[in-house]
Each structure stands twice: as structure tokens, then as C-alpha cells.
Amino acid sequence: MNQDMQERIVNICNKKIEQKGAEVGLSFYAFFANKNDQPELLMEVATWWIQTHKLDHFEKAIKIKRMIEQVN
């Protein structure tokens, strides 16, 4: 996953945590607009989420943020 996408994920997780608290859950769709304008990137994130890490549809934002930060 490229650096820009990793930063986007961390920023969105931070925003959701700030708005709704540490227990907020989200899906990988939260990192994309409600249109399919980046299908390759969407599939890359979906593969990371579903196949690589076998995550549930909704996961805690704090967990996803930590996972992404550990990649670097």
C-alpha cells in the first residue's frame, strides 16, 4: 500500500476517533469517496483488509491506525 494511502487511512482514523470516540468502528470503504473512481486502490486496500489480515467488515479505527503505523 502506498504512503499516500497509509497517511489517508491514519488521518481518517484520527478524525473518526476524535468525532466518535476510541470505540468507533469503520470498514475499508471509509477511506474512499462514495464513487468508484479508484478501483485499483480500493482493491489493494480490500485485499490488505480481507485477505492479508482477515479483518471483519467493521474494525475499531484505533486498531487499523496501529496496524498501518506498524507497516512503516
C-alpha positions as CSV (number, residue, x, y, z in Angstrom):
1,M,0.0,0.0,0.0
2,N,1.5,3.3,-1.0
3,Q,2.5,6.0,1.5
4,D,-0.3,8.4,0.5
5,M,-3.0,5.8,1.2
6,Q,-1.4,4.9,4.5
7,E,-1.5,8.6,5.5
8,R,-5.1,8.9,4.3
9,I,-6.1,5.9,6.5
10,V,-4.4,7.2,9.6
11,N,-5.9,10.7,9.1
12,I,-9.4,9.3,8.6
13,C,-9.0,7.0,11.7
14,N,-7.9,10.0,13.7
15,K,-10.8,12.1,12.5
16,K,-13.3,9.3,13.3
17,I,-11.8,8.7,16.8
18,E,-11.9,12.4,17.5
19,Q,-15.6,12.7,16.4
20,K,-17.0,9.5,17.9
21,G,-14.5,8.2,20.5
22,A,-12.0,5.4,20.8
23,E,-14.5,2.7,20.3
24,V,-15.6,3.8,16.8
25,G,-15.6,1.1,14.1
26,L,-15.2,1.5,10.4
27,S,-14.8,-0.5,7.2
28,F,-12.3,-0.1,4.5
29,Y,-14.9,1.8,2.5
30,A,-14.5,4.7,4.9
31,F,-11.3,5.6,3.1
32,F,-12.9,6.2,-0.2
33,A,-15.5,8.6,-1.7
34,N,-18.9,7.2,-2.5
35,K,-17.9,6.6,-6.1
36,N,-15.7,4.1,-7.7
37,D,-13.0,6.4,-9.1
38,Q,-10.0,4.5,-7.8
39,P,-10.9,0.8,-8.3
40,E,-7.3,-0.5,-8.2
41,L,-6.6,1.3,-4.9
42,L,-9.9,0.1,-3.5
43,M,-9.0,-3.5,-4.4
44,E,-5.5,-3.0,-2.9
45,V,-6.9,-1.8,0.4
46,A,-9.7,-4.5,0.3
47,T,-7.0,-7.2,-0.2
48,W,-4.9,-5.9,2.7
49,W,-8.1,-5.8,4.9
50,I,-9.8,-9.0,3.9
51,Q,-7.2,-11.4,2.6
52,T,-4.0,-10.4,4.2
53,H,-5.3,-9.6,7.7
54,K,-8.6,-11.4,7.7
55,L,-10.3,-8.5,9.4
56,D,-14.1,-8.3,10.0
57,H,-16.2,-5.9,7.9
58,F,-16.1,-3.3,10.8
59,E,-13.0,-2.9,12.9
60,K,-12.0,-0.4,15.6
61,A,-10.4,2.7,14.0
62,I,-7.7,2.6,16.6
63,K,-6.7,-1.0,15.7
64,I,-6.5,-0.1,12.0
65,K,-4.5,3.0,12.7
66,R,-2.0,1.0,14.8
67,M,-1.7,-1.7,12.1
68,I,-0.9,0.9,9.4
69,E,1.6,2.7,11.7
70,Q,3.4,-0.6,12.2
71,V,3.9,-1.0,8.5
72,N,6.2,2.0,8.4
